[in-house]
Amino acid sequence: MTDRSPPSTGDPRLDLVAGSITLRRGRIEFVHPRDPAALLYEEDIAADEAYPPYWAELWPSGVELAYAVSAQDWRGVPVLELGCGLGLPSIAAALAGARVLATDRSADAVTFAAVNAESNGVSVETAVCSWADPAPLIDRGPWRLVLASDVLYGQRNVDELLTLLPRLVDDEGEAWITDPQRPLTDEFLEAATATWRFVEASPSRLPQIQIIRLSGPPRPGRSTS
């Protein structure tokens, strides 16, 4: 990663580090805050909805998901990213031709995702959305591909995703989640395996990061045997 940032302005969201990642085909250029810990002063709307500014970090799971997405042709495919952070998987999908909506509960995150997409010459639609109030995402579905990276780090996230994902895709769609084998991952996989038709966890380029692929979401009356 190369630091090409301007001098600090006092706002940690504007004190930036620039970098790039290599995809199967091409590269993604991006910027992110130099010191994500400096954003901890920010608060969500309600205290019980408070989340640390994880979006501002460059997470290996996001890099690996972008790389995996870039291996296929997604021309014209509707793609949704949950918890987009810096937007790298969304940008990879857009570079491969997808029609992408990148979402996060943080307004700053979707701003960075949009700026990073523009710097790579692609258009990515963005929206601020909570998984607890996902009606705008469901109304626009079903999505052919739903993406998320390193999101299984809390019980609330696991519970909300298990409820939300089947409402976002139909039998033609898939959900891809990259995960660094968080403590709650096994719980998520066990619950998903009991209800989804197909669940696969395979290694990425990094041994500690796995790619979870879900398809055939649970439907009323469907047998899981």
Rosetta blueprint (number, residue, H / E / L):
1 M L
2 T L
3 D L
4 R L
5 S L
6 P L
7 P L
8 S L
9 T L
10 G L
11 D L
12 P L
13 R L
14 L L
15 D L
16 L E
17 V E
18 A E
19 G E
20 S E
21 I E
22 T E
23 L L
24 R L
25 R L
26 G L
27 R E
28 I E
29 E E
30 F E
31 V E
32 H E
33 P E
34 R L
35 D L
36 P H
37 A H
38 A H
39 L H
40 L H
41 Y H
42 E L
43 E L
44 D L
45 I L
46 A L
47 A H
48 D H
49 E H
50 A L
51 Y L
52 P L
53 P L
54 Y H
55 W H
56 A H
57 E L
58 L L
59 W L
60 P H
61 S H
62 G H
63 V H
64 E H
65 L H
66 A H
67 Y H
68 A H
69 V H
70 S L
71 A L
72 Q L
73 D L
74 W L
75 R L
76 G L
77 V L
78 P E
79 V E
80 L E
81 E E
82 L L
83 G L
84 C L
85 G L
86 L L
87 G L
88 L H
89 P H
90 S H
91 I H
92 A H
93 A H
94 A H
95 L H
96 A L
97 G L
98 A L
99 R E
100 V E
101 L E
102 A E
103 T E
104 D E
105 R L
106 S L
107 A H
108 D H
109 A H
110 V H
111 T H
112 F H
113 A H
114 A H
115 V H
116 N H
117 A H
118 E H
119 S H
120 N L
121 G L
122 V L
123 S L
124 V L
125 E E
126 T E
127 A E
128 V E
129 C L
130 S L
131 W L
132 A L
133 D L
134 P L
135 A H
136 P H
137 L H
138 I H
139 D H
140 R L
141 G L
142 P L
143 W L
144 R L
145 L E
146 V E
147 L E
148 A E
149 S E
150 D L
151 V L
152 L L
153 Y L
154 G L
155 Q H
156 R H
157 N H
158 V H
159 D H
160 E H
161 L H
162 L H
163 T H
164 L H
165 L H
166 P H
167 R H
168 L H
169 V L
170 D L
171 D L
172 E L
173 G L
174 E E
175 A E
176 W E
177 I E
178 T E
179 D E
180 P L
181 Q L
182 R L
183 P L
184 L L
185 T H
186 D H
187 E H
188 F H
189 L H
190 E H
191 A H
192 A H
193 T H
194 A H
195 T H
196 W L
197 R L
198 F E
199 V E
200 E E
201 A E
202 S E
203 P E
204 S L
205 R L
206 L L
207 P L
208 Q L
209 I L
210 Q E
211 I E
212 I E
213 R E
214 L E
215 S E
216 G L
217 P L
218 P L
219 R L
220 P L
221 G L
222 R L
223 S L
224 T L
225 S L
